[in-house]
C-alpha cells in the first residue's frame, strides 16, 4: 500500500511539473512558454453613459494575428485571451487586472483602454507591463504602464502636449485674435484633460475664455441650457471661436453640440472621441456631429499612408466588414508597441528584462501613430496627433498626423 501511495504521489508531482512547464518558460516567467506569450486586456465595453471601448479588442487581435501569421516574436506566438469589461468602474477594473494576473496568468495586459481604470497600483506593485490609451493620471509616473501616446496627464512642470492647439491653428489660418472655451465633466480624467488641452490651445496662441468642469460625469444632464448659456456668453458676452469638448461619451457630445447649434452657435466644435463611423448610423448623432473636428492621436483611416492600408487589411481579416473606429486603432497601435518592445527584449524573456528594455532609452516610431520615447513618456505625452472633419456625413482628413514639441505644464 505504501508503494502504491508513493507511486501515486510521484505521478501527482510529475503532473504538477508538466503543468508548470506548460504555463511558463524555462526561466519560470508567468505567461511565457517556449512557444507562446499570453496577454489579455481591460476595456470599458459597457457603461451607464453608453461609452464603450470594446472595439479595441478587435484592433489588438488584428495586430496579434498578423504577428502570429508572420511567425510570432522571437519564436513565440501571442496567445491573446481577450479583454475584461470594467463597466467604467475603477473597482471593477482593479478586479479585472487581478483576475488576468492571478487566475489567467498573463504576461502583460494589452490593451488597457478604460477612462477610470483602477488596476494601475496593483500592476505596478506586481511588475506587470500594461499598454493602452493613457488618458488618466493612473498611467503617469509608473514603470509598468506604457501609453501608446505617452502620459496624457502630466504633473506641473512636466512636458504637456501642444499638437492639438497647433494643428487647429494651422487649420484655421492662425490663432491670433481667436478664442477657445473648454468643456469637461467632473470626472478626474476629464478635468485633468481640460487643463492640459487648455494649455495646448494657449501655447498655439488662442485666448482661453472659459474652462468648465461642472458637467456631471455619470449621465448627460436633462437640461443643457445652463451650460450652453455659459458658453455662448464666455467671450465678453458673445460666443467663443472654438468649443473644445474633453468628454468621454458620445451621448454627452451629441447633447452638447445639438444644444449649441440650436442656440445658434456658428463656431468650431472639436473633441477627441467623435471620430467613429459607427455613431453616424443614428441620424440625430450624425446631424449633431456634422462639421465637428475630431482630434485622433493616430493617422486617420482615410489616409493613404501604407501603415493605414495595412491596418485596414489586418482588421478586415479578423472582423470582415467591421466599421473602423478610433478604439480599434488604439487597441491596434498599443499592441504594435508591445510587439516591438517584446522583440527587443529578446528570446530569453522575463518581465524584468522586458521592463528594463522599455524603461532603458526605448524609442519607436511608426507613421501610424507617431512615436514613443520611454522612460520620458511615463511623465509626458508623445506630442503627436491629427485632425479629422465630418463633412456631409463622411470623415475627411483635415490635418495629417504630426508631432510637436511639448511645453512644461503650468
N, C-alpha and C positions, 0 to 999 in steps of 0.2 A: 504493500500500500504506500509506504514511504517513497519507494522508487517511482510509483505512479504519480504521486503528488509532485515530486521533484521534476519529473518529465513534463507535467502539465505547467508547472511554474516556468520551466525553461521555454516552453512554447509561448507563453504569455510575454516573457521578456523579449523573445525574438520578434514577436508580432509588434511589440511596442517600439523596438529599434527600427523595424521596417517602416512603421508609420512615421517615425521621426525623420527617417531618411527621405521618405516621400514628401514630407512637408517642408523640408529645408535643404539648403545646400550642405556641402561637406563642412563648411565653417559654422553651420547651425543658425544662419540668419533667417529670421521669420519671413515666410512668404517667398523664399527663394529655393529653387531646386536646381539641379544641373541643367534643366531644360526650360524652366518657367520662372516668371516673376509675377506674383499675384498682387493686383491692385483693385480698389473699389472706391467709390466716391460718396459724397454727401451733397444733395441738391435740395432746393425748395421746390419740390414737384407740385405740391398743393399748398394753398394758404387761404386764410379768411378773406384777404383782399383780392384774390384772384391771380396774384403774381405767381409766376411759375418759371423755373429754370430747367424743367425736365429735359428739354432738347439738348442740353449739354451732354447728356448721356449718349445720345446719337453721335455727337461730334467726337467725343473721346473714343467711342467704339470704332468709328470710321478711321481715325488715325492709328489706333492699335491694330486694326485688321490689316491695314496696308503694311505696317511694320512686320506683322507676322507673316504676311504673304511674301515679304522680301527676305525671310529667313530669321526674323527676330533681331534681338540686340545682343551682341557678343555670344551668340549661340543659344540664347534664351528667348522664348516667345512670351508675350504678355497674356496672362490669364486675367481677363477683366470680368469681375463678378457683378458689375452693375453698380447702381447708386442707391443709397438710402434716402428717404424723404424726411426732412426735418420740420416740415409744416411751417417754416419761418419762425420757429420757436427755438431759442437758444438751448434750453434744457434738452430738447429732443435731439438737437444737433450734437450735443455732448454725448448723449446716449448712443447715437448712431456711430460716432467716432470710436467709442469704446467697444461697440459690437464688432466693428470691422477689424479692430486691432486684436481684441482679446478672444473673440469667438471665431471670426473668419480668418484670422491670422494673415492679414495683408502685409505686404512690404511697405506700401505707401498709399496715401489717399489721393486719387486722381479720378475725376475732377471734384474740387470743392467749390460750389457756386451757390452760396446761401448768404443773403444780406445779414442775417442775425446768427451766423454760425457760432455755436457755443463750445466747440471741441478743441479750440486752439491751445488752451492751457494744458489739457491732457496730452495732446500730441507733442507739445514742446517738452513736457516732462518725460515722456516716453522716448523721445528722439525719433519720432516717426515723420518722414517727409510728407508734405501735402502741397498740392498745386491747384490753382484756380484763379478766380477773379478776386483780387484783394481789395474789396470795396470798403472794408471796415477797419478800425484800429486794431482788432484782434490779430490781423496779419502782420502788423508792423513791429519791428524790434525783435522778431523771433529769429531762430537759426534753422527752423524746420519748415516754415511757411514760405512758399515761392509763388508769388502772384505772377501771372503771365505778363502783367503790365507793371510790376513792382508794387510798392506800397502806396495806396491812394489816400491814406490818412496820416501823412507825416506830422511829426511834432513840430512845434515852433522852432525855427532855426534850421530845420532840415529842408532839403530841396522840395519844392512844390511845383506841379506842372503849370505850364503856360500855353500848351499847344491848343487847347480849346479856344481860348480867347484870341490867340494869334491867328488861328485858322479862320475864325469868324471875321477878324479884322481884314484879312486878305480877301475873303469872300465879299465883304461889304464895301470894299474900296477904302479901307482905313477906319480907325476908331475915333479920330478926332471929332469932338463935339457930340458923340453918341453915348447913350446911357443904357444901363442894364439893371434889371431887377431880378433877384434870385429867390425862388420859392422852394422851400423844403418841407418835410414833415417833421414831427417832433421826435423821430427815432434818432438814436445816436449816430448811426451811419449817415443818414440823410443830412443831419445838422453839420456833421464834420465835413461832408462833401460840399455843403453850401459855403463853408469857409474857404476851402481850397479853390473851388470854382470861381468864387467871387474874386479872389486874388488873381486867378488866371486871366480874367477879363480886365482887371485893373492893370495888370502887367502889360497887357496889349494896348492900353491907352483908353479903355472905356471908363466912364464915370459910373460908379456904383450908387444907385439911388434907393436901394432897398434890399434887405436880406431878412426874410421872414421864415421862422421855423414853427409857427403856431398851428400848422395844419396837422390834425390828428393822424397818426400812422396806421391805426387799426382798420379804418374804413373811410371812404370818401365822405365828406360832410353832406348833410341833407340840403344845405343852403350854401352855395358858393359866393353869394353876393358880398359878404364882408371881405373876403379875400380879394375878389375882383375889384371892389371899390378902392381898396388899399393900393392895389397895383396901378389902377387907372389914374390915380392922383399922386403917385410917388415922385414924379418928375416935375416938381414945382407946380403941382396942380394938374398936370397932364400925364399922359401915358409915357412909359419909357420906350426906347427904340427896340430893346430886346428883353424878353422874359425867358430866363433860363430855369427850367424845372429840374430839380435834383430829387426826384421821387421814383421809387421802385414800385411801379404798378401802373398798368395800362388804364385801369378804371379811373385812377387819380388824374392822369394826364388828359384823358378824354373829357372828364368832367371839367377840369380847369380850362382847357382850350376851348371847349364848347361855350362855357360861360364867358370867357374873354371875347370870343368872336361875337357872341350875342350882344355884348356890351359895346361893340364897335371897335374893338382893338384891331389896329392895322399894322402893327409892328411885327418883329421877327420872334417866332417861338422856337425854342431849342431845348433838347434834353438828351439823355444818354441811353434811353431804353426804347424809344419808339421805332427803331429800325427793325421791324419784324413784320414780314408779309402776312403772317398768319392772322394778325389782328385786323387786317384790311378786309377780311371776309364779312365783317359786320359793317353795314353801310354807315351807321352813325359814327363808328370809330374812324372809318376812312374819311368821312367828312371833317371830323374834328382834327384829324392829323394832317389834312391837306395843307401843304405849304410848310409844314414843320421841318426843321433842320435837326436831324439826329446826329449824334457825335460818337460813333463806334470807335473802339480802340483796337481796330484791325482794318486791313484793306477791305473795302466793300465788295460784296458778291458780284456787283455789276462791273467790277474792274476787269481789265484784260490781262492782268498780271498772271504769269504761269502758275504761281503758287495758288492763286484763287481757282484757276482751272483744275488744278489737282485736288483742291479741297472739294469742289463740286463733284468731281468724279468719285472721290472716296466716299462722300456722303450718299451719293446715288447708289453705290454698290451695297451699302448696308441698310439703306432705307429708300428704296425706289419710289420716286415720285414725291418725296417729302419736300415741303417748302423750307427753304433755307432761313434760319433765324439767327439772331445775334447770340443766343445761348448755345447754339450748335458750334458757332465759331469759337466761343470762349472755351468750350469743352475740347475742341479740336486743337487749339493752339496751346492750351495747358498741357495736353497730352504730348504735343510736339516737343515742348521744352523738357518735359520729364524724360522723353526718349533720348534727347540729345545729352542730357546730364547722365542718364543711365549708360550710354555708350562711352562717355568719357570716364566713367567710374571703372570701366574695365571688366574683365572676366571674373576676377576674384572679388565678388560683390558682397559687401556688408553695408549696413546702414551708416556705420561710422565713416567708411570710405566714401560712400555716396555723398554724405553731407559735407565731408572735407572737400570734395570736388566742387559742390555747389556753393560753398562759402569761401573758396580759395581763389579769388580773382576769376570767377566764372563769367564768361561773356558769350552771347549767342545772338546772331542777327538773322532775321528772316523777313523778306518783304511782305509776308502775310500779316505780321503783327508788329514789326519794328525791331526792337532789340531789348535785351535784358542784360544787366550787369550786376552780378552779386559778388560780394555782400552789400554793395551800395544800395541796391534796390530793396533791401529789407527795410530801409528807412525813408525811401522816396520813390516816386513813380518813374516809369521809364521815359515819360515825356513825349509819347507818340499817339497820334490819332488822326481820324479822317472825318469828313462831313458828308452826309447824305441828305437829299431833299426829296420829299414826297410831292410829285407833280402829276396831276390828273390820275391819281390812284396808282402811280408807279414810282419806284425809287430811282433816283438819278445820283451819280457821283457828283457832289458839289466840290469837294476837295479831296484828292488822293491822300493817303496816309503820309504823314511827315512827322519827323521828330524835332523837338525844340529843346533848348537848354532850360533846366529848372531854375527857379529863384528861391531863396530862403523864405520859408513860411513865416509870416509876421504874427 
